[in-house]
Amino acid sequence: MEPLVNLDEFASALIIKPSSFGDIIHALPAVHAIKQAHPALQLHWLSNPEWMPLLEGNPDIAQIIPFPRKEFGKIIGLPSLLLWVRKWNTMPREIPELALDFQGLFRSGLLALTRGARPILGLSDAREGAAKFYDHAIPVDASAHAVDRYLEMPRALGIEVGPKDIQFPLPLGLAKAGVTLPENYILIHPYSRGEGKSLRHEVIQSLCDCLSPHPVIVVGISAEAEQVQGAHVTSFVNETSLLELIWLIRHARGVVSVDSGPMHLASAITSNLLGIHTWSNPRKVGPYDPQAWILKAGRIAHRTEFSDEEVLQDHPVETSDARRMADFVLRQWLS
């Protein structure tokens, strides 16, 4: 199939993927594939400031453009958005430039249009009328995993991407200053902004108890978190930056995480991951690494091994599941 666009004719590409945590990670392999195939192409990535640490130091990216999303609100913030766009467009850039909209929302389509980059490419599962801004809407399977959907972008540009080509360039992270960590610790991330995804305190405590005396570090952000007890437990809840979280994942013996951005971050770094899914579909939003493990519908397996019936179940995590997860972790990673 002929590529939609000949990238050799362009000096730069604007990558529009300002959020969210997990989705930025999911877009990394597609962007990496584009840069590997066209090393002279300068890539400029538009990102919300809070997620920029995920991209800093990435050799594929020539420039990270901070998009102050929180300043604009919803539709009432449109004038402020347009004022920001006017200032943004005065910044020097390489031309000709094309725009690759991985976000697929009205706002991202509008940003591509006002940038003046042409053509604008996006995916067919775009929402809020974003496709009306596109010169090319690339067909994707809306039920596929986000990584696979995003990889259709480089493929439509004539770039072959196989399993061995999929890489997640991420920073090394930053060690917490003044802290000496135990060896071979298990990192537990039990909190999520998504409704019904966070673990209850009793389940977190039970999981830690069942892992005793092996060292455990608990991380995450939660205003309702209770202190987990145990001499083997270290809590960094509400005390970890994004770069520190990356470092902790890189040095953990294994990671147990609910469905969240940190789970996808862990999947991009290590195969020693146990992702926890209550109501969400692990085939579509689970850890992308095929070697990662998932607790879903009361059992632990790889994401492709769950039945059609299982992926649709809503199964709250109980203390019995905590014991099952601890037994799995001790057997799989620590035996």
N, C-alpha and C positions, 0 to 999 in steps of 0.2 A: 504494500500500500504506500502510495506517495505521501510524504510528510505534508502536514497542513501548511507549514511555514519552513522556509530554509533559514535555519538559525545562523548560517554563515553570513547572511546579509545584514545581521544586526550587531551593534556594538554592545548592547546591554539588554537586560530583561528585568522588569519589575516583578518581584514575587510578592503577591498580596496574600498574606496569611498572618494577620495580627494576633489571632487567638484561636483556640484556647490552649492551655498547657499541653494536653495530650495531642491535640490536632497539629500543633507545631512540630512535635516529635514525629508524628505520622507523615508529615510532608518532607522531612529531611531526606529520605532515600530518593524521592523523585527529583528534588533539587540537586542532590549529589550526582545523580545519573546525567542530568543536563550539563552540569559543569564538567564532568569527566569526558563527555562526548564533545564538548565545545569549550576547551580551556580558556580561549581568548574572550569568551563572552563574560561581561561584567554583570554580576548578579547583585541586585539591590533588594533587600528584604524589608518589607513594612511590617513592624511588630509593635504590639503594645509594650510599654516600658517594662512591665513586671515580668515579661517573658524573654526579654532581651538576653539575660544571662545564658539561656539555652543556646544562643546563636553566637555569642562572643568567642572569638578565636577560631571560628569555623573557616577553614581555608577556602571553602567554596564561595564564600560571600564577600563581596568587595565592600559593601556598606550595609549597616543595619539602620533603618530609618525609624526613629521612635514615633509611633502614632498614639497621641494622648487621648485614647478613646474615652476615658472617664470624664474628660472635660466637656464632652459634647452632649451627654445625656441621650435622649431619644430624638424624635423628630423635631422637638423644640430647639435642639442644638444644631440644626442644619446651618443657620447663618454662621455660627462659630466654626463649624466644619469647613465651610466654603472659604472663610477667611484663612484658616490654617492651610487649606489646599493652595490658595494664592501664594502664600509665603513659601510653601514647600516647592512649588513649581519654579521659583526663582533660583533654587539651588542648582549648581552646575551638575550636569550628568552627561554620560556618553549617549550619543544618538547616531543612528536610529535605534529606537528602543521599542520593545514589545512588552505587553503586560500579560502575566499569567496569574489568573485569579483562582487561588485554591480555596478561598473562603466561601464564595458562592452565596453572598447576601447582597441586598440592595446597596448597602453602604460600600461594600468592596467593589461592586460593579461601578458605582458612581465615582469612587476614587480612581479606578482605572481610566474611566472616561475623562475626568478632569485632569489627569496627569498628561493627557495628550499622546500617550503611547499607542501605537498601532502596529499590528492588530491586537485585539484583546481576546485572549483564549480563556475559557472556563470549562467547567464540567456540567454534564447534563442534569445532575441532581441539584443544581443551584436552586435557591429559594428566593422568595420575596421579589420575584421578577428580575433577578440579577441577570438572567440569560439575555434579556433585551439589550444589555450593554455589549454583548459578545459579538465578535465577528465570527468566531467558531465556538460551538458548544460540543465538547468531546463526549461521546456516549460512554456512560459507565453503568455498572450494575449497582443500583442504589442499596442492595442488600449485602454487598461485599464489604470486607474490612476497609477502613479508611486508607491504610497504606496501599492496598491494591487499587482503590479508586484513584488515588493521587498518582500512582504510577502510570495510569493511562495518559497523563499529560506528556511525559517524555516519549512514550510510545507513539503518540499522535504526531510528535515532532520528528519521527523517524529514528528514535533511539531504542535499541534493543536492551531490555532489562530482564535478566534472569535472576533466580534465587541467589546466586553467588555475587551478584552486583548490588544487592540491597545492603546499604550501610547507613548507620546513624551517627554522623559526626557530632560528637558532644564534647563539652569541655571536661577536663580532668576533675574539676571540682576543687573545693577548698576545705582543708582540715579545720575543725573547730579549735580555735586558739586556746591554749592552756588546758586541754582535755586529753587525758590518756585513756584510750579505749581498750577494752578487753579483746583478746584474740578470738577469731572465729565466732563473732557474735551473729545472732539472728536479728535482722531489722524488721520491725513490725510497723506497718502504716495502717491504722484501723479507721481513719476518718475520711469522709468525702462530703462535698457540698451536695451531691445528688441525694434526693430523698430516698430513704430506705436502704442506703448503701453502707453507712457507718456501722461498726460493731458496737453493741451495747457494752457498758463497762464490765458487766459480769462475764461476758464472753472474752473480752480482752484479758481480764485477770485470770480466767481459767486457762487461756492459751499460755500465758506467761508461767502460771503455776505448773502446767504440764511439761513445760520446757526446762524447768528448774532441775539441776543447778546451772544449766548452760546459760551463758550470758545473753541477755536480750536488750536491745535498744528500741524504744518506742518513739516514733516521730509523727508529725502531722500538725494540722491546724484545727483547733476546735475550742470554741468558747465554753463548751459544756464538759470538757474532758475532766475526769477524775484521776487522782494519782494512783498509779498502779503500784502495788506493794510487792516487795521481794528484794532480798539482798543482791540477787543476780540481775535486777532490772535497772536500766538507766533510762530516764525519761528526758527527751529533748522536745517534748510537745510544745508548740508555739515558740520554740527557741532555735529554729534552724532556717537558715537562708537557703535559697535554691541551689547555690553552688555547694553549700555544706551538705545538703541532701544528696547531691550527686556523689560527693566524696564518700559519704556514709554507705551509699549503695555499692560503690566500687570496691569497698573494703569489707563488705559483709560476707559471711559464709552463705547466706541466702536471705531472700526477702519474702515476707508475707504481707500482701497489700490488698485492700478492698479496691473495687473498680474505681479508678481515679487517675488524674494526671501522673502522680508518682508511680502508679503501677505501670503505666506505659513507659515512663522513664526507666524503670527497672528492667522492663522487657527489652529495651534498647541497649542495655548494658550487660545483663547477665541472664543466663538460662536457669539459674537457681532461683526461680520465682514461683510463688504460689499465689495466684490471683483469686480473689473472692467475689463471686457474682451472686447477688440475690435475685433481682428481677431482670437485670440486663442480659442481653444476648451475647455470650462470649464469642460466637462466630463473627459477629460484626464489630464488637467493641472490646474484645478480650485482648490479652497480651498477643502481639503479633508473632513473637518467636514461637515456632512450632514445638520447641522443646520445653517451653514454660508449662507449668501445671495450673489447673483451675479447679476450685471447689464450686460446683454448681449442682443444684438438685440433689444435694446430699451425698455426692461422690466426687472423687478427685480423678481428673483425666486431662488429656490435652484438648485444646479447644475444638479440634475437628472430630473428636471422638464422641461428642454428645449428640443424642438423637434429636430429631425435630421437636419431639414432645418435651424433652428435657430443657432445651434452650429457651422455651417459652414459660417455664415454671417460675413462680415467685416463691423462693425458699428462704425464709429468714434464718440467720445463722444462730444456732443455739450452743449451749455449753458442750453438748455431745459432739458438735462439729469442731469445737475447739480442741477437744481431746483427739479427734480424728486427724486434724491438721498437725497437732504436735507430734503424734505418732509418725505421721508421714515425714515431717521435717527431720526428726531424729533418725529415722531409718534411711531417708534419701540423701541427706546432706552431711550427717554427722556420725554415721556408723563406721 
